[in-house]
Amino acid sequence: MANNPIVNIFRVKELRERVIFTFIVLAVFRLGSVLTIPGINPQALTAYFDSLTRGNAFVDYMDFFAGGAFSNFSVFMLGVMPYISTQIIMQLALIIFPSLKRIAQEDGGQKKVQAWTRIGTVFVCLIQSLAVTVYATSIPGAIVLESDLAFKLIAMITVTTGTMITIWLGEQITARGIGNGISMIIFAGIIARLPAAVWELGRMVSNGDINIVFVIVVILMFVGIVALVVYEQQGQRKIPVHYAKRVIGRKIYGGQSTYIPFKINPSGVIPVIFASSFLQFPLQIATGFAPNVRWLNSLAAFLSPNGVWYNIILVLLIVFFAYFYTQVTLNPVEIAKNIRENGGSIPGIRTDKTEDYLQKVLNRLVLPGSLYLAVIAVLPTIIQNLFGFPQSISLLMGGTSLLILVGVDLDTMSQVEALLKTHYRDGLVKKGRIRSRNL
């Protein structure tokens, strides 16, 4: 027990406080996920969703990111997705408009960008919450308030406030807990849905709705995919860099060789989260207003989460955001500039060709990495169509959920490992070293 890493976690005071704080915040998040917004009849919601024999593809998709909060019409029903959508828009704006980029690079510029992102999140929440109120009116007996206007105002304010509180909880986890807060919120929502999915799968097997052989094949497939995801997330390409000796005063600097680690998938699961969030916004707007607008009804059917076109657009967006996020976080021009300023060079590469070489290496890494993410992301639809699994189960047992679960778990383990090493404790693993994905 003396060298047990789990015991060591609770022996280190700082780490113990961080872990306990993270669990408390996640418990608060789960509590808010079951608190229904004012003016909604929970019994009518339960009866409506139970009456759907094959489930609702849109609701299952929204519940996947909110941990079941959407079908409960809770105060946290939108989760952190409006914030992520606004972040995408803001990052694109920084690239499109040079004046915004200059502001972001000034002293205190990042704080301004964060403030603009939060303000934009409020507007996105108001739009999405309005779509939610319209969607709620299509459910028989769901609204108990007599005034339709009063219900819309209360629901919009409640849902928007709940989303901003969720973002604040995520920031508290990042500052005082373990792991990336926003990712941990999504992680907790997926984990919370797993027991119900396993129970439903067992019930369908016992009733003969799904062949047990298909279940065994899919489980073995998932185990293999998890192993491949871990292997892919840990893999990296090392770019050697040699620094020349420099004499400054009486001291000699440089004269050593090191390397730049480029991961096989530099952007981690960010492209999958960005692509899903980017598609979620128009899907929710179209579905929410579909009963009243004919062309929005057609758009909602076109963007059905289990449809062909949705998955084609998802694959294209994953590839796009993989390149986009990699260029934002790993800018070859900035890396080459830092190498030259410190008297370094890449063996066999001319100094003026360093940017081109680094860009070429990144392109070769990003394309297969993004396609790998895209294939895993569309697995739920393939499983659903081939083996007859309901979407509520296939979404949680494969695709995006696997990427997020494995990625966030690796990130959290790397932080715990670093804190244990700092306090002269053994790490979580006896051999090797856990590398963070920088999510």
N, C-alpha and C positions, 0 to 999 in steps of 0.2 A: 504493500500500500504506500510505502514511502516514495516510490518513484511513479506512482500512478498519476498520469497527467490530469485526469479529472479532479482528483483530490488536490493536486497542486493549484488548479484554477481557483479553488475556494480558500487556499492557504495564503495566496497573495492578496493583500487587502485591496489594492487598486483594481485588480482584475475581478475580484469578487464583487466589488461595488458596481463595476461596469456591467457585469453579467446580470446581477439582480435588478439594476435599473432598466436594462433592456427588456427583461421579462415583465416588469411592471408596466412599462409603456406599451408593450405588445398586448398585455391583458386589457389595458384601457382601450386600445384600438378594437379588440375583439368585443368588448362590452358595447362600444358605440355601433358596432356592426349589426347588433340585434335590437337597437332602440329605433322603433318605427317613427317616422316623421309625423308631426301632428296632422290630424285630419284624415288619416288612413286607417281603414279597418283591416287588421291583421288576419282575421278569420276569412274575410273575403279573398285576400291575397292567397292564402294557403289553399282554399277551395279551388280557386281559379287555376293555379299552377299544378295542383294534383289532378285536375280534370284533363290536362294535356297529356295524352297517351305517349307521345314521342318527345315530350319536352318542347321547349322553346329555344331555338338556336340562338336568338339574340340575347335572351336572358341568361342562358348558360354561358355565353361568351362574356357578358358583362360581369357575371358572378365570378368568373375565373380570376379576374384581376382584383375584384373587391372582396373576395373571400365569402361569398354568399350574401353580402350586404345589399346588393341590388335587388334580388328577389324579395328581400325583407323590406324594401323601401325605407332603409334606415338612414340615419343622419350622415353616415359615412359611405353612402351608396355609390358615389363617384370615385372614391378612393383617391389615389394620387395621379391618376391619368390626366386630368386637366392640367396639372402642373407640368407633367412631362410634355404634353402637347404644346404648351406655351414655351417651354424651353427649346423645343425644336424650332418653333417659329422665330424665336429670338436669335438662335444660333444661325439660322438661314439669313436673318436680317443683318447680322454682323458681317456676313460674307458679301451680301448684295450691296449694302450701303457702306462705303468706306468711312463716312463721317461717324457712324455708330462705332465702327471698329476703333477709330482714333480715340473716341470717348472711353471705350472699354480699356484701352491701354494706358490711359492717364492714371494718376494717383487717385485712388478711390473710385475708379471707373467700374470695377467689378461690383462694388456695392450698388452703384446706380443701375447696372444691368440686372442685378438680383431684385432690386426694388421694382423695376419695370416688369420683370417676369412675374412677380407676385400680383402686381396690378392687372396685368394681362390675364393671369389665372382667374381672378375674380370675374372678369367679363366672360371668359370661357365657361366658368361654372354657372353663371346666370343663364347663358344660352342653353347649356346642357340640362340644367334643372328645369327650364321651361319646357323642353322636350319631354322630360320625365313626367311633368304634371299633365301634359296632353296625353301621354301614353297611359297614365293612371286612369284618366277618364274613360278609356276604352274597356276597362275591367269592371264588370258588373258589381255594384255594391262596394267598390273600393273606397270611394270618397264619402265621408260622413258629414262634412260641412255643407251647409245649405248654399252658401255663397261660393260660386266658382272662382271669383276674383280673389276672395280672401284666402282660399286654399292655395291658389297659385303663388300669391305673395308670401305666405307662410312657408310653403314648400321650397321656394327659390331661396329665401333667406336662410332657412335651416340647412339645406343641402350645401349651399355655398359656404356657410360658416363651418359645417362639418368637414368639408374638403380642406379649408385653410387650417383647421385644427389638426387634421391628419398630416398635412405638410409640416406643421410645427412639431408634431410628435416625431416625425422622421428626422428633423433637424436636431432634436434633443438626443436621439439615439446616436447620431453621428458625432455630436459634441461630447456626450457624457456616457455613451454606451459602447457596444461592440458592433462593428460592421457599418456599412453604409445605410443610413436611416431609411431612405426612400426604398431601397432594394429590400431591406428587412421587412418593411410594411407589406410589399408585394409577396415576399417569401412567406410571411405569416398567413396571408390570405389563402395561398395555395395549400399550405400544410393543413389549415383548418378545414379545407374541403375534402382532403384525402380520405378520412375515416368514412364519411358518408358515401363517397364514390366506391370504396371497397365493399361497404355493406350492400349497396345497390347492385354491384357486380355479383356478389355472392347470391343475392336473392334471384337475379336473373338466371344464374347457372342452375340453382335449385329448381326453378320453374321451367327449365328447359328452353328458355328464350335464347341462350347463347351456348354453343358447344364448348365443353370443358377443354377440348383439344385446342381450340382457338385461343382460349384464355392462357393456357400453358405456353403456346407459341408466342403470344404477345408479351407475356411476362419475361420469357427468355430474351426476346428482342429488346425489351426495355433495359434489361441488365447489361446486354452487350452495348447498347447505345450509351448508357451511363459510363461504362468503362472507356468508350471511345471519346466521350465528351471530356472526361478527366484527362485523358492522354493528350487530346488536342489543346485543351486549355493550358496545360503545363509545358507544351512544346514551344521552342523558340529557335530563332536563327541568330547566331552570334556574328556580328560584324567586327573584325579586328581593327583596332586603332592604335597607332604607335605615336607617342609624343616625343619630340626632340628635346635634347637638353638645353636649358636656358640658364644663363648666369645672371642673377639679380643681386647686386652687392657682393657679399661673400658667400652666398648660398647658390646651390645648383638645383634647379627645378626640372621636372620632366624626366625624359630618358627611360620611360617605362611603357609597357604594352598592356592594353586592356581591350575591352570589347563593348559594343553596344548591343544589348539584348532586344531583338525584335521578335515578338511573339508570333506564332503561326496565325493566331487570330487576335490582332492588336486591340480591337475594339470590344472583345468579350461578348456579352449578351446584349450590349447596348443597342445594336442594330435591330434585334428582335423586339425589344421593348419599344423602341422608337417607332418601328413599322406598325406594330400592333396598336400603339396609342394613336398614331397618325390616321389609321383606318377607323379606329373606334369613334372618333369625333363625328365624321360624316355619317357613319352607320347609325349612331344614336339619334342624331338630328333627323335623318330620313325615317327611321322607325318610329320616333316619337310623333312626328307630324304626318305620318303616312295615312292614318284614317281620314284626314281632312283634305289632303292634297294627292291627286292621282299620280303625278309624275314622281313624287317622293316615294309613293308606294312601289313604283317600278324600280327606283334607285335602291330601296331597301332590299327588294328581292335580288337585284343585281349584286349587292354587297353582302349577301347572305354568308355567314362565316363558314358554312360547309359547302359553299358553291365553288365552281371552277374559277370564275373570274376573280373572286376574292383572293384565292390562293395564288393566282398568277400575279396579281398586283402586290400581294404580300412578299413574294419572292423578289420581285423587282425592287421593292422598297428596302428590303433587307440588304441587297447588294449595294444600292445607292447609299444607305446610311452607313454601311461598313466603310466605303470609300470616304464618305463625308466626315465621319467621326475620326477616322484614322488621320486624315489631313489636318483636322483641328488639333488633335492631341499629339501627333507625331509629324510635325512640319519638317520635311527634309531640308528646307532652306535654313530654318533656325538651327537645326542640328549641325549642318555643315558649317554654318557661321561660328557656332561655339567651338567646333573642332579646330577650325583655322585660327581663331583668336587665342586658343591655348597651345598653339604650335603643334597640333596633331595632324595626322594624315592616315588614310587607309592604304595599306600596302598594295601596290599594283595599280592604284587609281590616281590619276592626276588631280591636283588640288582643285582646279577649276571645274572638274567633272564630278566632284563629290556629291553635289545635289542630284545630278542625273543618276548616279549609281544608287544612291539611297532611295530615290523615287522608283527606280526599276525594281529594286529588292522589295519595297513595300507593295508595289503592284502585283508582283508574283506571289506575295503572301496573302494579300487581301482577297484576291479573286477566289482561290480555292477555299479559303476560310469562310467567306461570305456564302458561297454555294453550299458548303457543308452546313452552315447555320440554316440556310433556306430549306434544305432537304429535311432536316430534323423538325423545322417549324411546321411543315405541311404533313408530317406523319399522322397527326390526329385525324385529318380528313381521309387519308388513305386507309387507316385502320377502321374508321367508321364505315367507309364504303365497302371494304373487303370482308370484314368480320362481323358487321352488323352491330358494333358497339354504339351505344347512345353517346351523343356529344358531351354530355356532362361528365362521362367517364373518360372518353378518349382525350379530351382537353387536359385533364388532370394527370393522365398516366403517360403522356408523351409530348413531343414537340416543345413548345415554348416553356411549358412547366418544367420539363427536365433541364433545359438550359438554365433557367432561372434558379432552380433548386440547387443544381450542381455548382453553378457559378457563384451564387451568394454564399453557399457553404464553404467553398474554397477560399473566398475572400475573408470570411469570418475566422476560419481556421488559421489563416496566415496572420491575422491581427493577434489572435490568442497566442500563437507560436512566438511572435515577436515580443509580446509582453512577458511571456514566461522566460524567454531567453534574457530579457533585460533584468529580470529579478533572479538570474542564475538558477533557473529551474530547467528541467528537461522539457523538450518540446513535445508536441502531440504525436510525432512520429519518430521512431528510433533511427530509421535510415532515410537519407535524402532530406529534402527541404521543400516546404510548401511555398510556392511562388504566388504572389497576389496577381489578380487580373487587372488591378487598378480600375475597378468598376466605379 
